């Protein structure tokens, strides 16, 4: 590789993690995020990089605008999606340590990404850039091509919506792990009372099969309904899987494996005592490449 091209690639790779972090939180799709990062690299590669005064600012601007455009194009795709849509999971072979701080993964959790789905593309971008990635309002304004006052208003509105919908509980990974272990135990023992006791009275269960795996086509609400549904799918499909605790978007979750391949993953939202919401990922496209033998 020519020295100039090697320097260009090295400069890009320095900022790649930040660019992927923005793209994934914007899009909720690993494949789309990777595509946007690749497109950003191509634009960087074909630019006069030596004249770019601040490569990070240039690249963050490019990736953000690409993601806004991709979100607008994805609106029709999401509307046509079969059943509830959940973000692609980031699954790691090892569950977080029991003493991990809950807030460290709070801006990556499945629940948080679903809240972001309720924001318009530019709202999502402005909120993430300022509140998650610590960009100044002046930078957000430059990236979005708006004035600073407008960006302050956009971020304020988005922040209020996120705060209204976001769980206010700080939960240790030890508590989350214990709930999931009790969940599995209740299923293995076919203990209906124990399973029911794990869920809040208004708990929800959301399944994402994407039309490619059997899943409920609507979010279910209520501990009794959710419990009955879980036992039904356990007896039909899930009892033969091998389970392990994993990290799903930075929080402890469950993954079920068949022949070493992930076919089911569960993330939960909890107050530490009860499961408030459960998110079951079954779409094989979203679990592709995740095995019991290595982390993703």
Rosetta blueprint (number, residue, H / E / L):
1 X L
2 X L
3 X H
4 X H
5 X H
6 X H
7 X H
8 X H
9 X H
10 X H
11 X H
12 X H
13 X H
14 X H
15 X H
16 X H
17 X H
18 X H
19 X H
20 X H
21 X H
22 X H
23 X H
24 X H
25 X H
26 X H
27 X H
28 X L
29 X L
30 X H
31 X H
32 X H
33 X H
34 X H
35 X H
36 X H
37 X H
38 X H
39 X H
40 X H
41 X H
42 X H
43 X H
44 X H
45 X H
46 X L
47 X L
48 X L
49 X H
50 X H
51 X H
52 X L
53 X L
54 X L
55 X H
56 X H
57 X H
58 X H
59 X H
60 X H
61 X H
62 X H
63 X H
64 X H
65 X H
66 X H
67 X H
68 X H
69 X H
70 X H
71 X H
72 X H
73 X H
74 X H
75 X H
76 X H
77 X H
78 X H
79 X H
80 X H
81 X L
82 X L
83 X L
84 X L
85 X L
86 X L
87 X L
88 X L
89 X L
90 X L
91 X E
92 X E
93 X L
94 X L
95 X L
96 X L
97 X L
98 X L
99 X L
100 X L
101 X L
102 X H
103 X H
104 X H
105 X H
106 X L
107 X L
108 X L
109 X L
110 X H
111 X H
112 X H
113 X H
114 X H
115 X H
116 X H
117 X L
118 X L
119 X L
120 X L
121 X H
122 X H
123 X H
124 X H
125 X H
126 X H
127 X H
128 X H
129 X H
130 X H
131 X H
132 X H
133 X L
134 X L
135 X L
136 X L
137 X H
138 X H
139 X H
140 X H
141 X H
142 X H
143 X H
144 X H
145 X L
146 X L
147 X L
148 X H
149 X H
150 X H
151 X H
152 X H
153 X H
154 X H
155 X H
156 X H
157 X H
158 X H
159 X H
160 X H
161 X H
162 X H
163 X H
164 X H
165 X H
166 X L
167 X L
168 X L
169 X L
170 X L
171 X L
172 X L
173 X H
174 X H
175 X H
176 X H
177 X H
178 X H
179 X H
180 X H
181 X H
182 X H
183 X H
184 X H
185 X H
186 X H
187 X H
188 X H
189 X L
190 X L
191 X L
192 X H
193 X H
194 X H
195 X H
196 X H
197 X H
198 X H
199 X E
200 X E
201 X E
202 X E
203 X E
204 X E
205 X E
206 X E
207 X E
208 X E
209 X L
210 X L
211 X L
212 X L
213 X L
214 X L
215 X L
216 X L
217 X L
218 X L
219 X L
220 X E
221 X E
222 X L
223 X H
224 X H
225 X H
226 X H
227 X H
228 X H
229 X H
230 X H
231 X H
232 X H
233 X H
234 X H
235 X H
236 X H
237 X H
238 X H
239 X L
240 X L
241 X L
242 X E
243 X E
244 X E
245 X E
246 X E
247 X E
248 X E
249 X L
250 X L
251 X E
252 X E
253 X E
254 X E
255 X E
256 X E
257 X E
258 X E
259 X L
260 X L
261 X E
262 X E
263 X E
264 X E
265 X E
266 X E
267 X E
268 X E
269 X E
270 X E
271 X L
272 X L
273 X L
274 X L
275 X E
276 X E
277 X E
278 X E
279 X E
280 X E
281 X E
282 X L
283 X L
284 X H
285 X H
286 X H
287 X H
288 X L
289 X L
290 X L
291 X E
292 X L
293 X L
294 X E
295 X L
296 X L
